[in-house]
Amino acid sequence: MKAITPSIDATGLRVALVVSRFNHLISIRLIDGARDALLEHGAKAEDLTLFWVAGAFEIPQAARRLAESGRYDAIVTLGSVIRGGTPHFEYVCRGVTDGVREIMRESDVPVGFGVLTTDNIDQALARAGGSDGNKGGEVALAAVEMARLLAGLPEANAS
């Protein structure tokens, strides 16, 4: 069996980071993780562009426009939704997850999903550079890996 293992070399890739301002403390830490991972794996700072959106619910709309622009090789979505005492948490989580999934289905631009969904702030902090690592970095490298993989795959309608 032949195995294809894509690279996580970010050299030459243009990456958009779409980040929620809501829960800003968590977002900043996720950005730090994503930026550091991308730079460590060969990206240049000038090839990384940060786009702020109001909240997690707005991430898919911005990410879709960026995917359609053709300017980016990968998109990294970052933010956090922390459970409260109302059903709002469920609606926001579903909306952002479904929205990003649709972009992934409809676009050839890989989208890394780094929106934390946690029960409390401590869990979010643990995943944003704390005891559980930094999901921002993990998601950024997953987007790079997908960009490299997709670049090596045949086109959908190729014979």
C-alpha positions as CSV (number, residue, x, y, z in Angstrom):
1,M,0.0,0.0,0.0
2,K,1.3,3.5,-0.9
3,A,0.8,6.0,1.9
4,I,0.7,9.8,1.3
5,T,1.8,11.8,4.2
6,P,1.5,15.6,3.5
7,S,4.0,18.1,4.8
8,I,3.4,20.6,7.4
9,D,5.8,23.0,5.8
10,A,4.1,26.4,5.6
11,T,6.8,27.9,3.4
12,G,5.2,30.1,0.7
13,L,1.6,29.6,1.9
14,R,-0.7,32.6,2.3
15,V,-2.8,32.0,5.4
16,A,-5.8,33.9,6.6
17,L,-6.7,33.8,10.3
18,V,-10.4,34.6,11.0
19,V,-10.7,35.3,14.7
20,S,-13.6,36.2,17.0
21,R,-13.1,39.3,19.2
22,F,-15.6,37.9,21.7
23,N,-13.7,36.1,24.6
24,H,-10.7,38.2,23.4
25,L,-8.3,36.8,26.0
26,I,-8.8,33.3,24.6
27,S,-8.6,34.5,21.0
28,I,-5.3,36.3,21.6
29,R,-3.8,33.2,23.0
30,L,-5.1,31.1,20.1
31,I,-3.6,33.6,17.6
32,D,-0.3,33.4,19.3
33,G,-0.3,29.6,19.0
34,A,-1.3,29.7,15.4
35,R,1.2,32.4,14.4
36,D,4.1,30.7,16.3
37,A,3.3,27.3,14.7
38,L,3.1,28.8,11.2
39,L,6.3,30.8,11.6
40,E,8.1,27.8,13.1
41,H,7.1,25.7,10.0
42,G,8.4,28.2,7.4
43,A,5.6,30.8,6.9
44,K,6.6,34.4,6.6
45,A,4.9,36.9,8.8
46,E,3.9,39.0,5.7
47,D,2.0,35.9,4.3
48,L,-0.2,35.8,7.4
49,T,-3.3,38.0,7.6
50,L,-5.5,38.4,10.6
51,F,-9.2,39.2,10.1
52,W,-11.2,40.1,13.2
53,V,-14.9,39.4,13.4
54,A,-17.4,40.2,16.2
55,G,-18.0,36.7,17.4
56,A,-17.8,33.1,16.6
57,F,-21.1,33.2,14.7
58,E,-19.6,35.7,12.2
59,I,-16.6,33.5,11.4
60,P,-18.2,31.5,8.6
61,Q,-19.3,34.5,6.5
62,A,-15.8,36.1,6.6
63,A,-14.1,32.7,6.0
64,R,-16.4,32.0,3.0
65,R,-15.5,35.4,1.4
66,L,-11.8,34.8,1.9
67,A,-12.0,31.3,0.5
68,E,-13.8,32.6,-2.6
69,S,-11.2,35.4,-3.1
70,G,-8.5,33.0,-4.2
71,R,-5.9,35.0,-2.2
72,Y,-5.3,32.4,0.5
73,D,-3.9,28.8,0.5
74,A,-5.5,28.1,3.8
75,I,-7.8,29.6,6.4
76,V,-7.6,29.2,10.1
77,T,-10.7,30.0,12.2
78,L,-10.2,30.8,15.8
79,G,-12.4,31.7,18.7
80,S,-14.2,30.3,21.7
81,V,-17.8,29.8,22.8
82,I,-18.2,29.2,26.6
83,R,-21.3,27.7,27.9
84,G,-23.6,30.0,29.8
85,G,-27.0,29.5,31.5
86,T,-29.1,29.7,28.3
87,P,-29.4,27.7,25.1
88,H,-27.5,30.4,23.2
89,F,-24.4,28.3,23.5
90,E,-25.9,25.5,21.5
91,Y,-27.1,27.8,18.7
92,V,-23.8,29.6,18.3
93,C,-21.8,26.3,18.4
94,R,-24.1,24.7,15.8
95,G,-24.0,27.8,13.6
96,V,-20.3,28.2,13.5
97,T,-19.6,24.5,13.1
98,D,-22.2,24.1,10.3
99,G,-21.0,27.3,8.6
100,V,-17.3,26.3,8.5
101,R,-18.2,22.7,7.4
102,E,-20.1,24.1,4.4
103,I,-17.1,26.2,3.4
104,M,-14.9,23.1,3.6
105,R,-17.4,21.1,1.4
106,E,-17.8,23.9,-1.2
107,S,-14.3,25.2,-1.4
108,D,-10.9,23.9,-2.4
109,V,-9.3,26.1,0.3
110,P,-8.7,24.2,3.5
111,V,-10.2,25.6,6.6
112,G,-8.9,24.8,10.0
113,F,-11.5,24.7,12.7
114,G,-10.2,26.2,15.9
115,V,-13.3,27.4,17.7
116,L,-13.2,26.1,21.2
117,T,-16.5,25.0,22.7
118,T,-16.1,24.7,26.5
119,D,-18.1,24.5,29.6
120,N,-16.1,27.2,31.4
121,I,-13.2,29.7,31.1
122,D,-10.7,27.4,32.7
123,Q,-11.3,24.8,30.0
124,A,-10.8,27.4,27.3
125,L,-7.6,28.7,28.9
126,A,-6.3,25.1,29.2
127,R,-6.7,24.7,25.4
128,A,-5.4,28.1,24.5
129,G,-1.8,27.8,25.7
130,G,-2.4,26.1,29.0
131,S,-2.2,22.6,30.3
132,D,-3.8,21.1,27.2
133,G,-1.5,22.9,24.7
134,N,-2.6,25.5,22.2
135,K,-5.3,24.4,19.8
136,G,-4.5,27.5,17.7
137,G,-1.2,26.0,16.7
138,E,-2.7,22.5,16.1
139,V,-5.4,23.9,13.9
140,A,-3.0,26.1,11.9
141,L,-0.8,23.1,11.1
142,A,-3.8,21.0,10.2
143,A,-4.8,23.6,7.7
144,V,-1.2,23.6,6.3
145,E,-1.3,19.8,6.0
146,M,-4.6,19.9,4.1
147,A,-3.2,22.6,1.8
148,R,-0.2,20.4,1.0
149,L,-2.4,17.3,0.6
150,L,-5.0,19.0,-1.7
151,A,-2.2,20.5,-3.8
152,G,-1.0,16.9,-4.6
153,L,-4.4,15.4,-5.2
154,P,-6.0,15.1,-8.7
155,E,-8.7,17.5,-9.6
156,A,-12.3,16.3,-9.0
157,N,-13.1,16.1,-12.7
158,A,-9.7,14.9,-13.9
159,S,-9.7,11.6,-15.7
